[in-house]
Each structure stands twice: as structure tokens, then as C-alpha cells.
């Protein structure tokens, strides 16, 4: 799994998304696109997710909604 997936379990669960080998890359690309960070730059993506998404309940709900419609 990507280095930050374990920290995103609540968001993934709220979106009804289970990480599998088949969708892991798609989820990872979703989070990178969401943060505007180049794909595969895990530490930078996690830093942005932590600062922007996890710190703001409104943004968190929006990410859950987008994740449901994109992956779920």
C-alpha cells in the first residue's frame, strides 16, 4: 500500500472503498490528483492530505463524496 493509506482508513471506510490490489493504483492516483502532487511522490501527497483534508471536516466530507463517485 501507499505510505499514507493506513492513515486514510476512516475516509476510505466512510466512502465504502476497500483497497484491493486491483484498485490500489486508482485510489493512489485519485489522492495524488486531489492534492496536485505528482504521482508516486508519496511523502508530498501525504503531507498535503494531512494539512488540507484531515484538518478540515468540510473538505474531508467532500473527499469522501468524490471518492465514492470515483472509486466506489
Helices and strands as residue ranges (DSSP letters): G 5-8, H 9-14, H 24-35, H 42-48, I 49-53, H 57-70
